[in-house]
């Protein structure tokens, strides 16, 4: 039987003739379930509705977004299963574009012009590897990383040609679970067997997560020096410099990475933010303008990018350009979440600079009102709004925003930055008071939850901690304790569908907020233990179907 029979494909190609040509080639290879998308936006709509076995995407898409930017969006927003094979189709020989696509690891490239035989050869190779890894992908998609690690060990034995790939994935799974100490020896083993650049990068990640920044920096600097196109190493080196407060070096490393790979929007955004924090408004403006321009055609564009660009232009002393950005925000992103809020914040920054107090007050009142319904607004933009309020006779609104940021602070650095906003505005005593109040608020919540659990009131502990997590969604301590309380309740009081199906998301949030938490591995192990006890998968659903009821 043809190995492609029954597989599904999505062709993303702006030119109808080329779409028809690729469609015909796939038909010749035995694949018949094929859908088309002529643009990145249409492709996102297809992927939001269903998954495909393979995607063939033209690099030079029309409409403002290229294939690399689409792949970046699709991976970031998890619109493509691990098992989907993504082929980048291109005749582009430009080096920077190829590197930009390569860093996101498409399955393979298909260089134009190509024949049906050549396309089939690429697909056959990808299918062989996908088949070897399918059991691991299935477990990972189900959220069962523990069994996925075991499947990787089996995969090394059953498919020795992919042994290195299984080792790599196993190490990455340990990092994902917060077990840097278990990932480290795997990466060291890979380095000893073969000096693989990504294995050295993986080792550097484990050192970073364990806050061994000096060791990580030495390894990453050597990687960058010996592999000038290894952009992931640049990213982690920049993160390492930033972690120890050296924003100038972080900016320089990011600028080098952008020179090698100029099309990755998220890296450009990080460069713009880092340059602004380092006081380099020229570099910040250049990077953030590119972010706004490149993200303009994405289904996932963020109005906060416009606020950051307006802030930079105002600081640079260019109100005319800033006003143009505000108009573009209103025109291009009207109706999207947080657009009204971001427009009001941007306008407030502009009116503050020009001295129009009436319009400034109107914009601040609009922004403060809209903030109540915008839980997804970043701490950075909240603090910018707080600063503007505090410096323009709206101390109460500004203090409330700072208090919210403090309670959700993911680190001491985040708390210090929030305090700095109050101190620079002339409220040092309020800064200390709010910081102490916020810390104590979190301590009291966690202590109350722990006390209830110790007394055997697991339901009460869960209720309290989940309520706290809802109010403080970005506080890592609250997130961790809400997850732990939920798992302890399931362990002691029996299975509860609502809590059981919620806990995977809670653990994912802890990983996002505090990836270096030394207790992450124990938390994941407890989750796995609870699931095994009640014979459930990672989503909380039964592993076995319930027995049919007998008619009585």
HELIX and SHEET records of a PDB file:
HELIX    1   1 UNK A   16  UNK A   28  1                                  13    
HELIX    2   2 UNK A   40  UNK A   49  1                                  10    
HELIX    3   3 UNK A   67  UNK A   76  1                                  10    
HELIX    4   4 UNK A   95  UNK A  102  1                                   8    
HELIX    5   5 UNK A  116  UNK A  141  1                                  26    
HELIX    6   6 UNK A  145  UNK A  158  1                                  14    
HELIX    7   7 UNK A  160  UNK A  162  5                                   3    
HELIX    8   8 UNK A  163  UNK A  176  1                                  14    
HELIX    9   9 UNK A  180  UNK A  193  1                                  14    
HELIX   10  10 UNK A  197  UNK A  209  1                                  13    
HELIX   11  11 UNK A  213  UNK A  226  1                                  14    
HELIX   12  12 UNK A  231  UNK A  243  1                                  13    
HELIX   13  13 UNK A  247  UNK A  260  1                                  14    
HELIX   14  14 UNK A  265  UNK A  277  1                                  13    
HELIX   15  15 UNK A  281  UNK A  295  1                                  15    
HELIX   16  16 UNK A  304  UNK A  316  1                                  13    
HELIX   17  17 UNK A  319  UNK A  333  1                                  15    
HELIX   18  18 UNK A  339  UNK A  354  1                                  16    
HELIX   19  19 UNK A  357  UNK A  371  1                                  15    
HELIX   20  20 UNK A  379  UNK A  390  1                                  12    
HELIX   21  21 UNK A  395  UNK A  407  1                                  13    
HELIX   22  22 UNK A  412  UNK A  424  1                                  13    
HELIX   23  23 UNK A  428  UNK A  454  1                                  27    
HELIX   24  24 UNK A  458  UNK A  471  1                                  14    
HELIX   25  25 UNK A  476  UNK A  493  1                                  18    
HELIX   26  26 UNK A  497  UNK A  513  1                                  17    
HELIX   27  27 UNK A  520  UNK A  533  1                                  14    
SHEET    1   A 5 UNK A  33  UNK A  37  0                                        
SHEET    2   A 5 UNK A   8  UNK A  12  1                                        
SHEET    3   A 5 UNK A  54  UNK A  58  1                                        
SHEET    4   A 5 UNK A  85  UNK A  90  1                                        
SHEET    5   A 5 UNK A 108  UNK A 111  1                                        
END                                                                             
